[in-house]
Amino acid sequence: VRVAIQGVGSVGGGLARLLAKDGAVLTLADVDEGRAQALAGELGATAVPAEAILTTDTDIFSPNALGAILTEMSIAALKAKVVAGGANNQLSVREDGARLHARGILYAPDYVINAGGIINVGLEYLGQGDEAEVKARIARIPERLIQVWDESDRSGEPSSDVADSIAKRLIGR
């Protein structure tokens, strides 16, 4: 599997190390080019300038740095089949989810795939979360993501819109 990782700080760098252990072919980029080059050297990956990562021919694009990275222009240039990453607020505007969908790019909505932190904080704040409960809910994230994709397939709606609808149902809005 070929993965292009934008942002190789703690999240993106950790992801790169895990994927390298599993044999993924990695392309790395960071605004700190030296950091990307150092990690690429460590992992046997390729480093590219930050502005080149979106046009890298890859299977998965993983944004792990800047928000609003997925715009009308960047989506048109994207060569990945899947977008899944740790950055918050990846879509510049709501319509960008539909743009990804129209191009046949499988999108893992950021607040679904990255729900672990908010689950932990939310349960702690509400006084309802011991460690076992937090871990159990985090373990259900992949199942929730599959639910989003399945509903997107059935309805023809972008996964980002489906995730929004599910979130509204879950919080009673």
N, CA, C and O atoms as a DFTB+ gen file, in Angstrom:
692 C
 N C O
     1  1       0.843      -1.180       0.000
     2  2       0.000       0.000       0.000
     3  2       0.884       1.238       0.000
     4  3       1.855       1.322       0.752
     5  1       0.539       2.191      -0.847
     6  2       1.281       3.456      -0.923
     7  2       0.516       4.525      -0.150
     8  3      -0.669       4.755      -0.390
     9  1       1.213       5.175       0.784
    10  2       0.577       6.181       1.633
    11  2       1.385       7.470       1.582
    12  3       2.598       7.464       1.787
    13  1       0.700       8.571       1.307
    14  2       1.314       9.900       1.330
    15  2       0.866      10.591       2.610
    16  3      -0.328      10.800       2.821
    17  1       1.813      10.942       3.455
    18  2       1.506      11.533       4.752
    19  2       1.916      12.999       4.761
    20  3       3.082      13.336       4.558
    21  1       0.940      13.856       4.999
    22  2       1.196      15.293       5.118
    23  2       1.270      15.623       6.604
    24  3       0.297      15.444       7.337
    25  1       2.429      16.107       7.043
    26  2       2.633      16.422       8.449
    27  2       3.211      15.223       9.170
    28  3       2.529      14.213       9.346
    29  1       4.466      15.324       9.589
    30  2       5.126      14.182      10.238
    31  2       5.536      14.516      11.669
    32  3       6.593      14.095      12.139
    33  1       4.682      15.281      12.354
    34  2       4.885      15.541      13.775
    35  2       4.500      14.312      14.575
    36  3       4.688      13.190      14.105
    37  1       3.969      14.495      15.762
    38  2       3.683      13.351      16.624
    39  2       2.649      12.405      16.017
    40  3       2.820      11.189      16.094
    41  1       1.589      12.926      15.422
    42  2       0.558      12.060      14.844
    43  2       1.032      11.448      13.526
    44  3       1.068      10.226      13.384
    45  1       1.391      12.291      12.571
    46  2       1.823      11.789      11.269
    47  2       3.098      10.972      11.338
    48  3       3.238       9.973      10.632
    49  1       4.029      11.390      12.184
    50  2       5.268      10.632      12.354
    51  2       5.016       9.274      12.979
    52  3       5.601       8.272      12.566
    53  1       4.139       9.243      13.980
    54  2       3.778       7.965      14.596
    55  2       3.101       7.040      13.607
    56  3       3.382       5.842      13.571
    57  1       2.206       7.597      12.804
    58  2       1.540       6.819      11.761
    59  2       2.561       6.265      10.776
    60  3       2.497       5.094      10.404
    61  1       3.494       7.097      10.358
    62  2       4.522       6.659       9.406
    63  2       5.318       5.484       9.967
    64  3       5.596       4.522       9.251
    65  1       5.681       5.557      11.231
    66  2       6.450       4.459      11.841
    67  2       5.637       3.162      11.874
    68  3       6.167       2.089      11.582
    69  1       4.367       3.258      12.224
    70  2       3.513       2.062      12.240
    71  2       3.355       1.475      10.842
    72  3       3.462       0.262      10.656
    73  1       3.101       2.332       9.869
    74  2       2.915       1.851       8.500
    75  2       4.197       1.274       7.915
    76  3       4.154       0.294       7.170
    77  1       5.337       1.873       8.247
    78  2       6.620       1.355       7.754
    79  2       6.855      -0.059       8.277
    80  3       7.351      -0.916       7.546
    81  1       6.504      -0.306       9.534
    82  2       6.655      -1.656      10.107
    83  2       5.815      -2.676       9.355
    84  3       6.179      -3.848       9.263
    85  1       4.678      -2.216       8.813
    86  2       3.795      -3.111       8.067
    87  2       4.119      -3.162       6.578
    88  3       3.404      -3.802       5.807
    89  1       5.196      -2.491       6.172
    90  2       5.658      -2.591       4.794
    91  2       5.048      -1.605       3.814
    92  3       5.194      -1.780       2.604
    93  1       4.377      -0.586       4.295
    94  2       3.804       0.414       3.384
    95  2       4.915       1.199       2.692
    96  3       5.991       1.400       3.254
    97  1       4.642       1.633       1.480
    98  2       5.547       2.505       0.733
    99  2       5.107       3.932       1.045
   100  3       3.996       4.336       0.702
   101  1       5.986       4.692       1.697
   102  2       5.612       5.993       2.229
   103  2       6.225       7.156       1.470
   104  3       7.385       7.116       1.058
   105  1       5.415       8.196       1.297
   106  2       5.879       9.497       0.830
   107  2       5.507      10.486       1.921
   108  3       4.351      10.557       2.336
   109  1       6.490      11.250       2.385
   110  2       6.299      12.135       3.528
   111  2       6.521      13.587       3.142
   112  3       7.363      13.902       2.301
   113  1       5.747      14.469       3.773
   114  2       5.932      15.909       3.577
   115  2       5.605      16.628       4.875
   116  3       4.756      16.195       5.655
   117  1       6.298      17.731       5.084
   118  2       6.069      18.559       6.263
   119  2       6.527      19.970       5.919
   120  3       7.409      20.148       5.079
   121  1       5.936      20.971       6.559
   122  2       6.414      22.334       6.325
   123  2       7.863      22.466       6.776
   124  3       8.603      23.306       6.264
   125  1       8.264      21.641       7.726
   126  2       9.667      21.537       8.130
   127  2      10.282      20.420       7.284
   128  3      10.266      19.253       7.676
   129  1      10.825      20.789       6.119
   130  2      11.337      19.782       5.183
   131  2      12.420      18.914       5.801
   132  3      12.522      17.731       5.479
   133  1      13.228      19.486       6.686
   134  2      14.267      18.712       7.352
   135  2      13.690      17.589       8.184
   136  3      14.241      16.489       8.213
   137  1      12.581      17.854       8.864
   138  2      11.930      16.813       9.668
   139  2      11.421      15.694       8.768
   140  3      11.586      14.518       9.095
   141  1      10.805      16.040       7.640
   142  2      10.313      15.025       6.705
   143  2      11.470      14.212       6.132
   144  3      11.372      12.990       6.016
   145  1      12.556      14.877       5.778
   146  2      13.718      14.175       5.220
   147  2      14.354      13.249       6.256
   148  3      14.756      12.134       5.925
   149  1      14.446      13.702       7.497
   150  2      15.039      12.868       8.548
   151  2      14.204      11.613       8.777
   152  3      14.748      10.513       8.876
   153  1      12.894      11.773       8.860
   154  2      12.035      10.612       9.075
   155  2      12.056       9.691       7.859
   156  3      12.061       8.469       8.006
   157  1      12.069      10.264       6.672
   158  2      12.156       9.448       5.456
   159  2      13.436       8.626       5.463
   160  3      13.419       7.450       5.100
   161  1      14.547       9.233       5.873
   162  2      15.807       8.501       5.961
   163  2      15.738       7.369       6.967
   164  3      16.242       6.275       6.717
   165  1      15.117       7.633       8.095
   166  2      14.966       6.614       9.143
   167  2      14.128       5.430       8.671
   168  3      14.422       4.283       9.005
   169  1      13.080       5.714       7.892
   170  2      12.112       4.677       7.527
   171  2      12.290       4.113       6.124
   172  3      11.571       3.194       5.733
   173  1      13.233       4.646       5.367
   174  2      13.378       4.201       3.981
   175  2      12.240       4.706       3.112
   176  3      11.835       4.039       2.160
   177  1      11.728       5.876       3.437
   178  2      10.618       6.485       2.702
   179  2      11.151       7.573       1.777
   180  3      12.355       7.821       1.720
   181  1      10.249       8.210       1.064
   182  2      10.585       9.333       0.197
   183  2      10.031      10.606       0.820
   184  3       8.898      10.619       1.303
   185  1      10.811      11.665       0.811
   186  2      10.334      12.974       1.266
   187  2      10.128      13.861       0.047
   188  3      10.940      13.869      -0.878
   189  1       9.027      14.607       0.061
   190  2       8.743      15.559      -1.013
   191  2       8.425      16.910      -0.377
   192  3       8.074      16.973       0.801
   193  1       8.546      17.990      -1.151
   194  2       8.151      19.298      -0.618
   195  2       6.668      19.294      -0.231
   196  3       5.866      18.580      -0.833
   197  1       6.317      20.084       0.759
   198  2       4.943      20.120       1.267
   199  2       3.919      20.355       0.157
   200  3       2.843      19.757       0.166
   201  1       4.252      21.221      -0.792
   202  2       3.289      21.545      -1.849
   203  2       3.103      20.407      -2.855
   204  3       2.180      20.459      -3.668
   205  1       3.954      19.385      -2.819
   206  2       3.865      18.277      -3.775
   207  2       3.087      17.078      -3.245
   208  3       2.757      16.177      -4.016
   209  1       2.786      17.045      -1.955
   210  2       2.197      15.837      -1.370
   211  2       0.805      15.535      -1.921
   212  3       0.446      14.367      -2.075
   213  1       0.024      16.557      -2.218
   214  2      -1.338      16.334      -2.708
   215  2      -1.375      15.712      -4.095
   216  3      -2.347      15.043      -4.444
   217  1      -0.348      15.919      -4.878
   218  2      -0.325      15.388      -6.247
   219  2       0.511      14.122      -6.361
   220  3       0.795      13.657      -7.465
   221  1       0.902      13.566      -5.225
   222  2       1.654      12.314      -5.220
   223  2       0.739      11.173      -5.647
   224  3      -0.387      11.062      -5.160
   225  1       1.218      10.326      -6.554
   226  2       0.459       9.155      -6.982
   227  2       0.512       8.134      -5.848
   228  3       1.559       7.540      -5.590
   229  1      -0.618       7.935      -5.174
   230  2      -0.644       7.119      -3.967
   231  2      -2.006       6.460      -3.804
   232  3      -2.976       6.841      -4.460
   233  1      -2.067       5.481      -2.936
   234  2      -3.348       4.843      -2.630
   235  2      -4.112       5.643      -1.577
   236  3      -5.320       5.849      -1.691
   237  1      -3.390       6.088      -0.554
   238  2      -4.004       6.791       0.573
   239  2      -3.282       8.108       0.808
   240  3      -2.053       8.158       0.868
   241  1      -4.060       9.171       0.940
   242  2      -3.526      10.462       1.361
   243  2      -3.947      10.666       2.806
   244  3      -5.133      10.598       3.129
   245  1      -2.976      10.917       3.673
   246  2      -3.244      11.085       5.095
   247  2      -2.829      12.478       5.561
   248  3      -1.655      12.716       5.843
   249  1      -3.805      13.412       5.644
   250  2      -3.491      14.753       6.141
   251  2      -3.403      14.750       7.669
   252  3      -4.358      14.373       8.349
   253  1      -2.272      15.165       8.195
   254  2      -2.043      15.144       9.639
   255  2      -1.472      16.454      10.144
   256  3      -0.756      16.482      11.145
   257  1      -1.784      17.526       9.459
   258  2      -1.229      18.819       9.863
   259  2      -2.313      19.881       9.793
   260  3      -3.111      20.029      10.719
   261  1      -2.337      20.602       8.714
   262  2      -3.215      21.753       8.562
   263  2      -4.670      21.368       8.343
   264  3      -4.964      20.369       7.685
   265  1      -5.579      22.165       8.898
   266  2      -6.982      22.021       8.583
   267  2      -7.275      22.675       7.243
   268  3      -6.434      23.380       6.686
   269  1      -8.467      22.435       6.737
   270  2      -8.944      23.014       5.476
   271  2      -7.999      22.730       4.309
   272  3      -7.865      23.548       3.398
   273  1      -7.349      21.575       4.342
   274  2      -6.407      21.199       3.280
   275  2      -7.149      20.708       2.030
   276  3      -6.612      20.771       0.924
   277  1      -8.378      20.222       2.209
   278  2      -9.145      19.697       1.086
   279  2     -10.068      20.792       0.557
   280  3     -11.117      21.088       1.130
   281  1      -9.639      21.377      -0.551
   282  2     -10.357      22.473      -1.196
   283  2     -10.782      22.032      -2.591
   284  3     -10.411      20.950      -3.044
   285  1     -11.548      22.857      -3.260
   286  2     -11.942      22.537      -4.628
   287  2     -10.712      22.259      -5.493
   288  3     -10.695      21.297      -6.261
   289  1      -9.690      23.096      -5.369
   290  2      -8.478      22.927      -6.186
   291  2      -7.666      21.705      -5.764
   292  3      -7.216      20.943      -6.619
   293  1      -7.474      21.509      -4.467
   294  2      -6.639      20.380      -4.033
   295  2      -7.321      19.051      -4.325
   296  3      -6.650      18.076      -4.662
   297  1      -8.637      18.998      -4.200
   298  2      -9.364      17.759      -4.499
   299  2      -9.246      17.421      -5.982
   300  3      -9.108      16.251      -6.340
   301  1      -9.299      18.416      -6.834
   302  2      -9.148      18.189      -8.275
   303  2      -7.769      17.626      -8.605
   304  3      -7.625      16.865      -9.562
   305  1      -6.757      17.994      -7.823
   306  2      -5.382      17.543      -8.077
   307  2      -5.043      16.229      -7.382
   308  3      -4.054      15.583      -7.729
   309  1      -5.840      15.834      -6.418
   310  2      -5.560      14.659      -5.599
   311  2      -5.504      13.389      -6.439
   312  3      -6.372      13.151      -7.279
   313  1      -4.466      12.570      -6.205
   314  2      -4.315      11.321      -6.950
   315  2      -4.591      10.092      -6.098
   316  3      -4.462       8.966      -6.580
   317  1      -4.967      10.289      -4.852
   318  2      -5.240       9.176      -3.942
   319  2      -6.646       8.624      -4.151
   320  3      -7.533       9.307      -4.663
   321  1      -6.824       7.378      -3.744
   322  2      -8.128       6.731      -3.793
   323  2      -8.866       6.867      -2.465
   324  3     -10.087       6.725      -2.397
   325  1      -8.090       7.147      -1.399
   326  2      -8.627       7.232      -0.041
   327  2      -8.005       8.438       0.649
   328  3      -6.824       8.728       0.459
   329  1      -8.806       9.143       1.455
   330  2      -8.295      10.208       2.322
   331  2      -8.663       9.841       3.753
   332  3      -9.841       9.715       4.088
   333  1      -7.648       9.672       4.593
   334  2      -7.855       9.322       6.003
   335  2      -6.675       9.849       6.799
   336  3      -5.541       9.414       6.600
   337  1      -6.939      10.782       7.695
   338  2      -5.830      11.349       8.453
   339  2      -6.250      11.988       9.753
   340  3      -7.435      12.078      10.075
   341  1      -5.252      12.431      10.495
   342  2      -5.448      12.964      11.827
   343  2      -5.699      14.452      11.917
   344  3      -5.997      14.944      13.006
   345  1      -5.593      15.189      10.834
   346  2      -5.823      16.638      10.894
   347  2      -7.292      16.922      11.201
   348  3      -8.180      16.172      10.795
   349  1      -7.530      18.000      11.911
   350  2      -8.899      18.437      12.191
   351  2      -9.410      19.311      11.052
   352  3      -8.638      19.997      10.382
   353  1     -10.722      19.273      10.846
   354  2     -11.377      20.164       9.876
   355  2     -10.709      20.111       8.506
   356  3     -10.302      21.139       7.965
   357  1     -10.599      18.918       7.955
   358  2      -9.886      18.719       6.698
   359  2     -10.590      19.353       5.506
   360  3      -9.933      19.839       4.586
   361  1     -11.918      19.352       5.514
   362  2     -12.672      19.949       4.409
   363  2     -12.700      21.459       4.578
   364  3     -13.017      21.963       5.655
   365  1     -12.371      22.174       3.520
   366  2     -12.397      23.634       3.573
   367  2     -13.830      24.148       3.726
   368  3     -14.099      25.049       4.521
   369  1     -14.734      23.565       2.957
   370  2     -16.164      23.879       3.046
   371  2     -16.935      22.568       2.912
   372  3     -16.398      21.573       2.425
   373  1     -18.185      22.571       3.343
   374  2     -18.998      21.354       3.337
   375  2     -19.035      20.694       1.953
   376  3     -18.994      19.468       1.847
   377  1     -19.112      21.497       0.911
   378  2     -19.212      20.970      -0.456
   379  2     -17.999      20.139      -0.866
   380  3     -18.075      19.362      -1.818
   381  1     -16.894      20.292      -0.164
   382  2     -15.703      19.512      -0.507
   383  2     -15.915      18.020      -0.262
   384  3     -15.290      17.192      -0.925
   385  1     -16.778      17.673       0.671
   386  2     -17.124      16.266       0.860
   387  2     -17.792      15.700      -0.381
   388  3     -17.505      14.575      -0.790
   389  1     -18.687      16.481      -0.981
   390  2     -19.353      16.060      -2.219
   391  2     -18.360      15.981      -3.371
   392  3     -18.491      15.124      -4.244
   393  1     -17.373      16.865      -3.380
   394  2     -16.354      16.826      -4.439
   395  2     -15.542      15.528      -4.355
   396  3     -15.280      14.887      -5.373
   397  1     -15.151      15.152      -3.151
   398  2     -14.424      13.885      -2.976
   399  2     -15.297      12.720      -3.438
   400  3     -14.840      11.836      -4.163
   401  1     -16.541      12.733      -3.013
   402  2     -17.484      11.667      -3.361
   403  2     -17.667      11.568      -4.878
   404  3     -17.667      10.472      -5.439
   405  1     -17.822      12.708      -5.528
   406  2     -18.017      12.732      -6.984
   407  2     -16.814      12.167      -7.727
   408  3     -16.957      11.598      -8.809
   409  1     -15.630      12.324      -7.146
   410  2     -14.416      11.782      -7.770
   411  2     -14.191      10.316      -7.411
   412  3     -13.239       9.706      -7.896
   413  1     -15.038       9.749      -6.584
   414  2     -14.878       8.353      -6.188
   415  2     -13.778       8.149      -5.165
   416  3     -13.244       7.046      -5.041
   417  1     -13.434       9.188      -4.435
   418  2     -12.397       9.099      -3.398
   419  2     -13.074       8.775      -2.074
   420  3     -13.955       9.508      -1.625
   421  1     -12.664       7.685      -1.457
   422  2     -13.218       7.261      -0.174
   423  2     -12.666       8.166       0.918
   424  3     -11.453       8.249       1.111
   425  1     -13.559       8.844       1.632
   426  2     -13.154       9.805       2.656
   427  2     -13.553       9.304       4.036
   428  3     -14.705       8.940       4.270
   429  1     -12.583       9.292       4.946
   430  2     -12.841       8.985       6.353
   431  2     -13.011      10.321       7.074
   432  3     -12.019      10.991       7.361
   433  1     -14.256      10.723       7.374
   434  2     -14.462      12.022       8.015
   435  2     -13.601      12.169       9.267
   436  3     -13.539      11.276      10.111
   437  1     -12.946      13.314       9.361
   438  2     -11.942      13.510      10.404
   439  2     -12.482      13.308      11.808
   440  3     -11.810      12.697      12.639
   441  1     -13.668      13.801      12.091
   442  2     -14.141      13.678      13.468
   443  2     -14.674      12.287      13.794
   444  3     -14.954      11.995      14.956
   445  1     -14.818      11.427      12.794
   446  2     -15.152      10.024      13.055
   447  2     -13.867       9.246      13.324
   448  3     -13.748       8.566      14.342
   449  1     -12.916       9.350      12.416
   450  2     -11.677       8.584      12.534
   451  2     -10.828       9.041      13.728
   452  3     -10.038       8.265      14.266
   453  1     -10.996      10.301      14.136
   454  2     -10.194      10.866      15.228
   455  2     -11.002      11.077      16.499
   456  3     -10.687      11.980      17.275
   457  1     -12.014      10.289      16.733
   458  2     -12.926      10.525      17.853
   459  2     -12.356      10.130      19.212
   460  3     -12.957      10.450      20.238
   461  1     -11.239       9.459      19.246
   462  2     -10.705       8.961      20.517
   463  2     -10.511      10.026      21.576
   464  3     -10.891       9.830      22.730
   465  1      -9.929      11.141      21.203
   466  2      -9.665      12.201      22.175
   467  2     -10.933      12.788      22.752
   468  3     -11.028      12.992      23.963
   469  1     -11.911      13.061      21.902
   470  2     -13.151      13.664      22.389
   471  2     -13.960      12.659      23.200
   472  3     -14.646      13.043      24.147
   473  1     -13.892      11.385      22.846
   474  2     -14.560      10.357      23.649
   475  2     -13.975      10.362      25.055
   476  3     -14.716      10.361      26.038
   477  1     -12.662      10.368      25.154
   478  2     -11.994      10.362      26.452
   479  2     -12.367      11.596      27.269
   480  3     -12.756      11.479      28.432
   481  1     -12.251      12.770      26.668
   482  2     -12.543      14.019      27.377
   483  2     -14.022      14.090      27.756
   484  3     -14.362      14.473      28.875
   485  1     -14.898      13.722      26.822
   486  2     -16.332      13.786      27.085
   487  2     -16.753      12.894      28.233
   488  3     -17.502      13.325      29.109
   489  1     -16.283      11.660      28.241
   490  2     -16.646      10.748      29.322
   491  2     -16.050      11.199      30.651
   492  3     -16.677      11.067      31.703
   493  1     -14.842      11.729      30.591
   494  2     -14.215      12.239      31.813
   495  2     -15.013      13.424      32.359
   496  3     -15.274      13.497      33.560
   497  1     -15.394      14.336      31.496
   498  2     -16.161      15.522      31.895
   499  2     -17.510      15.123      32.502
   500  3     -17.937      15.689      33.508
   501  1     -18.173      14.146      31.882
   502  2     -19.477      13.703      32.361
   503  2     -19.376      12.773      33.566
   504  3     -20.386      12.425      34.176
   505  1     -18.154      12.376      33.903
   506  2     -17.962      11.466      35.022
   507  2     -18.462      10.062      34.745
   508  3     -18.829       9.334      35.667
   509  1     -18.479       9.676      33.466
   510  2     -19.026       8.373      33.078
   511  2     -17.979       7.429      32.511
   512  3     -18.315       6.341      32.045
   513  1     -16.733       7.825      32.543
   514  2     -15.773       7.032      31.800
   515  2     -14.599       6.542      32.600
   516  3     -13.649       7.280      32.858
   517  1     -14.674       5.289      32.990
   518  2     -13.445       4.698      33.493
   519  2     -12.627       4.262      32.282
   520  3     -13.105       4.322      31.150
   521  1     -11.418       3.833      32.520
   522  2     -10.518       3.494      31.410
   523  2     -11.093       2.406      30.512
   524  3     -10.947       2.466      29.291
   525  1     -11.744       1.414      31.109
   526  2     -12.308       0.318      30.316
   527  2     -13.410       0.822      29.382
   528  3     -13.487       0.399      28.228
   529  1     -14.259       1.721      29.875
   530  2     -15.338       2.266      29.047
   531  2     -14.779       3.105      27.904
   532  3     -15.250       3.012      26.771
   533  1     -13.779       3.920      28.204
   534  2     -13.148       4.738      27.168
   535  2     -12.561       3.837      26.085
   536  3     -12.786       4.063      24.896
   537  1     -11.810       2.818      26.496
   538  2     -11.201       1.901      25.518
   539  2     -12.260       1.168      24.703
   540  3     -12.081       0.964      23.502
   541  1     -13.352       0.773      25.336
   542  2     -14.420       0.064      24.618
   543  2     -15.049       0.959      23.556
   544  3     -15.323       0.512      22.442
   545  1     -15.272       2.210      23.902
   546  2     -15.879       3.131      22.922
   547  2     -14.907       3.466      21.796
   548  3     -15.312       3.570      20.637
   549  1     -13.652       3.632      22.123
   550  2     -12.649       3.900      21.086
   551  2     -12.525       2.697      20.149
   552  3     -12.334       2.863      18.944
   553  1     -12.633       1.498      20.700
   554  2     -12.543       0.284      19.878
   555  2     -13.681       0.198      18.863
   556  3     -13.579      -0.544      17.886
   557  1     -14.756       0.943      19.079
   558  2     -15.894       0.924      18.143
   559  2     -15.752       1.934      17.005
   560  3     -16.618       1.999      16.132
   561  1     -14.688       2.714      17.000
   562  2     -14.503       3.711      15.933
   563  2     -14.466       3.056      14.548
   564  3     -15.145       3.544      13.645
   565  1     -13.707       1.975      14.337
   566  2     -13.721       1.362      12.995
   567  2     -15.119       0.910      12.569
   568  3     -15.487       1.046      11.402
   569  1     -15.886       0.380      13.500
   570  2     -17.256      -0.044      13.207
   571  2     -18.115       1.154      12.780
   572  3     -18.912       1.051      11.847
   573  1     -17.950       2.276      13.462
   574  2     -18.705       3.487      13.127
   575  2     -18.303       3.991      11.736
   576  3     -19.151       4.431      10.960
   577  1     -17.022       3.923      11.432
   578  2     -16.547       4.363      10.124
   579  2     -17.131       3.488       9.016
   580  3     -17.533       3.995       7.968
   581  1     -17.176       2.198       9.243
   582  2     -17.786       1.288       8.262
   583  2     -19.272       1.600       8.104
   584  3     -19.803       1.555       6.994
   585  1     -19.945       1.917       9.212
   586  2     -21.352       2.314       9.143
   587  2     -21.521       3.549       8.252
   588  3     -22.437       3.605       7.431
   589  1     -20.647       4.524       8.414
   590  2     -20.697       5.745       7.596
   591  2     -20.534       5.386       6.124
   592  3     -21.310       5.839       5.283
   593  1     -19.530       4.576       5.812
   594  2     -19.287       4.217       4.412
   595  2     -20.427       3.387       3.824
   596  3     -20.821       3.600       2.678
   597  1     -20.959       2.439       4.607
   598  2     -22.074       1.626       4.116
   599  2     -23.298       2.489       3.822
   600  3     -23.948       2.327       2.790
   601  1     -23.607       3.407       4.739
   602  2     -24.758       4.288       4.530
   603  2     -24.520       5.218       3.336
   604  3     -25.451       5.529       2.593
   605  1     -23.283       5.654       3.157
   606  2     -22.937       6.480       2.002
   607  2     -23.164       5.699       0.708
   608  3     -23.713       6.230      -0.257
   609  1     -22.739       4.438       0.695
   610  2     -22.946       3.592      -0.485
   611  2     -24.433       3.408      -0.784
   612  3     -24.861       3.498      -1.935
   613  1     -25.216       3.148       0.269
   614  2     -26.653       2.919       0.080
   615  2     -27.388       4.177      -0.384
   616  3     -28.243       4.119      -1.267
   617  1     -27.045       5.306       0.221
   618  2     -27.792       6.545      -0.035
   619  2     -27.253       7.353      -1.212
   620  3     -27.968       8.169      -1.793
   621  1     -25.980       7.120      -1.560
   622  2     -25.347       7.931      -2.593
   623  2     -24.877       9.283      -2.086
   624  3     -24.405      10.107      -2.869
   625  1     -25.002       9.522      -0.779
   626  2     -24.552      10.780      -0.179
   627  2     -23.072      10.699       0.167
   628  3     -22.555       9.610       0.417
   629  1     -22.389      11.830       0.183
   630  2     -20.979      11.841       0.598
   631  2     -20.830      11.340       2.037
   632  3     -21.709      11.557       2.872
   633  1     -19.726      10.679       2.314
   634  2     -19.495      10.165       3.668
   635  2     -19.476      11.283       4.702
   636  3     -19.859      11.066       5.852
   637  1     -19.042      12.459       4.315
   638  2     -19.029      13.589       5.253
   639  2     -20.450      13.983       5.654
   640  3     -20.696      14.289       6.821
   641  1     -21.385      13.981       4.709
   642  2     -22.782      14.303       5.028
   643  2     -23.415      13.201       5.869
   644  3     -24.171      13.482       6.799
   645  1     -23.106      11.951       5.542
   646  2     -23.626      10.825       6.321
   647  2     -23.124      10.908       7.760
   648  3     -23.897      10.713       8.699
   649  1     -21.844      11.193       7.937
   650  2     -21.282      11.310       9.287
   651  2     -21.977      12.424      10.060
   652  3     -22.264      12.269      11.247
   653  1     -22.248      13.545       9.398
   654  2     -22.965      14.644      10.052
   655  2     -24.354      14.192      10.501
   656  3     -24.775      14.498      11.616
   657  1     -25.061      13.471       9.644
   658  2     -26.410      12.992       9.979
   659  2     -26.379      12.024      11.152
   660  3     -27.211      12.112      12.055
   661  1     -25.430      11.108      11.141
   662  2     -25.308      10.149      12.242
   663  2     -24.989      10.876      13.542
   664  3     -25.567      10.571      14.585
   665  1     -24.075      11.832      13.483
   666  2     -23.715      12.592      14.689
   667  2     -24.933      13.321      15.248
   668  3     -25.145      13.333      16.461
   669  1     -25.726      13.921      14.385
   670  2     -26.928      14.625      14.843
   671  2     -27.920      13.661      15.486
   672  3     -28.538      13.991      16.498
   673  1     -28.074      12.473      14.905
   674  2     -28.967      11.468      15.504
   675  2     -28.458      11.045      16.875
   676  3     -29.233      10.910      17.821
   677  1     -27.150      10.836      16.974
   678  2     -26.579      10.360      18.237
   679  2     -26.680      11.384      19.360
   680  3     -26.826      11.018      20.526
   681  1     -26.603      12.660      19.015
   682  2     -26.688      13.673      20.074
   683  2     -28.100      14.244      20.200
   684  3     -28.335      15.183      20.960
   685  1     -29.035      13.667      19.446
   686  2     -30.433      14.031      19.601
   687  2     -30.836      15.354      19.004
   688  3     -31.694      16.048      19.549
   689  1     -30.230      15.712      17.893
   690  2     -30.588      16.980      17.238
   691  2     -31.301      16.714      15.946
   692  3     -31.684      17.653      15.248
